[in-house]
């Protein structure tokens, strides 16, 4: 008998009763036995099992109707207190960068729902966490270009929603594309103005006002910040243009030539062209 024949869809579900003394399997692979010693709730009013091997969340996702505060749309910030946040920032700093140059992403302190529409020109400037801009999968990109041009949308998930790129923002405000670099490349080439993006802020990254994905710069819940992000003056990228072979004070012709280059050099040249032509966010 096939597994799917066991699946029965219902409108409600009552979990089994759990008691002190019952055994569970916990851990990454759900193979580490533990005994229930009691029950409690976390700060989001979600059930927690107290076991002889530590506390365990009963549900992996949060159940919204159990929460003390309603689930809101827009920017949601989850910072218990300032000392807690400072400890997270200090730890993130101590971890340094990975082999691709990305900073450490520790604890989520803010997120956005539903996925906001963000300027494609802005997104095209972000680096991929595995250097994807310099390792383009041409076949995938060509398929995306054809699909997105025909449908006017990103590819859909199994739930029928647009498969939005995932952008992570670190403690220092740096934003990196974790998933969806090729979708952003395709949207940029097709001339899309905006596209949906999933954004997660880590270790207070939502507070860094000079970060390219600072909430106020993309219309999320904080005072809007006026900027021309096309000028290439992000704190983490000082001198980036010259390091990639774009001379200081480059002419429009030089920038247009450099804009055709792959990878970061092409990004930075297009960035400067946008500034010269007066394109803002």
N, C-alpha and C positions, 0 to 999 in steps of 0.2 A: 504493500500500500504506500502511496506517495505521501510525503510529509504534508503537502498542502491539503490533503483530504482530512487532516485532523483539525485544520483551522476553522473556527466557528466565530463569525463576527456577531457581536452583540452591542447594545446601546450602553451597557454599563458593565462594570467588573468589580467584584468584591474580593480583595486579597485575602488569603488564608489567615486565620488567627495565629499570632505568634506569642509564645510564653517564655518566661525566664526558664532557662535550661535547654531550650531548643538550640540545635546546632545549625550553623550556616557555613557556607564556603565563601571566602572573601579573597581579596587580592586581585592582581592584574589578570590572572588566568582562572580565577574563581575555583581554586583548588586548595586553598589554605583554610583548614577548619578552625572554627571559633565557636564559643558558647555564649548565648545571650545571657547577660547578667542584669539587664534593666533596659529602660526606655527613656528617651528625652526628645527634645526638639531643638533645632538650630535657630539662628537669628532670623531665618526666613520662615519659621514655623513648620519646617519640614521634619518628618519623623526620622529619628536617629536611634540605631540599636547600640546599646552599651554592651561590649563583649569583653571577654578575658584577654583579647588581643587588640583592644582599642575600639574607638567609636566608628560606626559604619553607617553611612547614609542608606536609608531603606530604598529610596528611589534615586536613580541616577539623574533624571531630569527633575526640575522643581515643578510641583503641582501648583498652578497659579491660584486656584481657589482656596488653598490652604494658607497662602501668604497673608501677613498682617496688613500689607499695603497692596493696592491694586497694581496689576501689571500695566505700566504706562507706555505710551509711544514716545519716541524721541530719544534723547540722550539719557541713559540711566547710569548713575555713579554709585559705586559700592566701595566706600572708604570708611571703615569703622572709626578711625581717629588719626590724628596727624602723626603720632609716634609710630603707629603701625605702618603708615605709608612711608615714613622716613626709613624705617627698617627695610622695607621692600626696595626702596630706591638704592640704599647703601649696598644691599646684597646684589642687586642687578649690576651696579657699577663694578663690584668686585669680580663678577663673572667675565668681564671683558667682552671680546667679540669672537664669533666663530670663524671657521676657515674661509667663509665667504665675505667676512667683514660685517655681518649683521650683529647688532647688540643683543643682549640677553632679554628675553621676554619671560617675565616671571609670573605674576599674579594679575588676573584681569581686574581692573578697577573701574572700567566704564565700557559700555557697549551701546549699540544703537538698534532700535527696532521701530518700524520695519526698515529694511535696507534703504539708506538714503540714495538719492540721485546726486552723483558727484561729477564735476567737470572732467571730461576725458583728457583734456590738455593737462590738467593737474595730475591725473593718475598716470599718464604716460611718462611722467618724470620720475616715478618711483622705481627703485631698484628691486629686482627679484631676489628672493632669499637664496637662490641657487645659481645666480648669475645668468638667468634665463635670457636677458637681452643680448647676450653674446653667444647664446646657444639656442637659436631659434629653430624650432621643429617646423620646417617649411611646409610639409604635407598637412600638418595640423592647422597651421595658420591659413593655408589656402582653403581648407574646408570651412573654417570659421568665417573667413571673408565671404565665401559664397552663401553660407547659411544665414549669416547676419544681414547681408545685403538683401537677400530674398525675403526674409521674415521681418526684418526691422527689430529683431529681438535677439537676446542671448539664447544659447541652447537651453532647453528646459530640463528641470530635474524630474525625477519620478513622480513628484507631487504636483507637477505642472507649473512650477515657479521658475522664473529666470535664474540660471545658474550664475550667481553673482560672484565676482572675484572677492577674495578675502585679503584685507589689508590689516596688518598689525602695526600698532604704534607703541614704541618703546618708551621707557622712563624719560629719555632725553628729547622726546618729540620726533625722533626719526620714524618714518613710515616705510615699511617694506611690504612688497606683495608676496604673500605666502602661497596663494593659489590664484590662477587666472591671468598670468602675464600675457599669454597669447590672446585671450579675449580682449584685454586692454589694447594690445597692439592692433588687433583687427578693428576695434571701434575707432581708434585714432585714424587709421588709414581710410576708413569709410566716412570720416568727417562727422562722427556723432558728437553732439555737444555734451551730453551727459549719459551716464549709465548707472545702474544700481550696483552698490558695493556693500559687502559686509565688513564692518569696521569693529575692531576690538582694541581697546587701549589698555596698556599694561603699566603697572607700577607708577601711576600718576601721569602717564603720557598725555592725558587729556588736558592737563594744566599748562603745558608748554606752549605759550602763545606764539612763539616764532616757528613752531613746527608746521610743516606743510599741511597736515591734516588736523590742526587745532580746530575744535568744534566751531568756534566763532568764524572761521574762514570758510566753512562749508555749510553754514546756516543751521547749526545744531545747538539749540538750547543755551548758548552763551552769547555775550555781546559780540556782534559782528566786528571783524577786524579788517580794515581796509588794507589791501596789499596788491602789488603786481607780482604774482609768483613767477612770472616769466623772466624775471631779471637774473635768476640764477644765484641769488644771494642767501641761500639757506646756510645756517651756521655750520652744519656738518659738511657742507660742500665748498667751503672757501678754497679758491684756487683750483677747483675741479676742472674747469674749462681748460686752463693752461696745461694741467697734467695730462689732459687727453688731446693735446695738440691743437687747441683753438687759441690763436694769439690774442693777447689783450688788445682791444680796440679793433677787432676783425671787421672787415668790410662786409656789406650785404652779400657780395658775390662769394667771399670766402665762407660765410656762414651757410649760404645756400648749397655750396659744394660739400661742406662738412655735414650738413643735415642729411645727406644721402648715405653717410657712413653708418655701419651697423653699430649696435651697442650704445654705450654711454656717450661716446663722442657725438653720435647722431642726435641723441636725446638733448644734450646740452646745446648743440647748435640750433635745434628747433626751438628750444627754450628762449634763446637770445633773439631769434627771428620773431617769435611771438611778441617779445617786449618791444622790438623796433617797430613792429607793425601796429602796436597799441592794443594787442589782445590781452585782456586781463582774464580774471576767472569767469 
